[in-house]
Every structure is written in structure tokens, then in C-alpha cells.
């Protein structure tokens, strides 16, 4: 009889998975941010925002 316990199978080390998940998430967030910047710099978006601000005084909240 052996004094040592039988060796249990070890799980695979997945410590690098969190790093790669953060990398993919960071790339995704930067991509979305870049798209939003491009949209915000477009002429139609600026015209839309300008028209919203032009209509604010006519709403009569005061």
C-alpha cells in the first residue's frame, strides 16, 4: 500500500484566457469608439445636432 494519495488529474491552466478576453474587449471598445467619432464628425450629424439646439428656444419651457 502506498503512502501517497493517487494523483488527481489537474485542470488546464486558463490564466491567459482573462488576458485575451480583456484584449478582445478593449479592441471592440476602441472600434465602437472610433465609429462613434467618425459619425460625430460627419456633416449630417452636425446638422442634426445644430437643428436640435436651434429648436430648444421654441419649446417654451420657461
Secondary structure by P-SEA (a helix, b strand, c coil): cccccccccccccccaaaaaaaaaaaaaaaaaaaaaaaaaacaaaaaaaaaaaaaccccccc
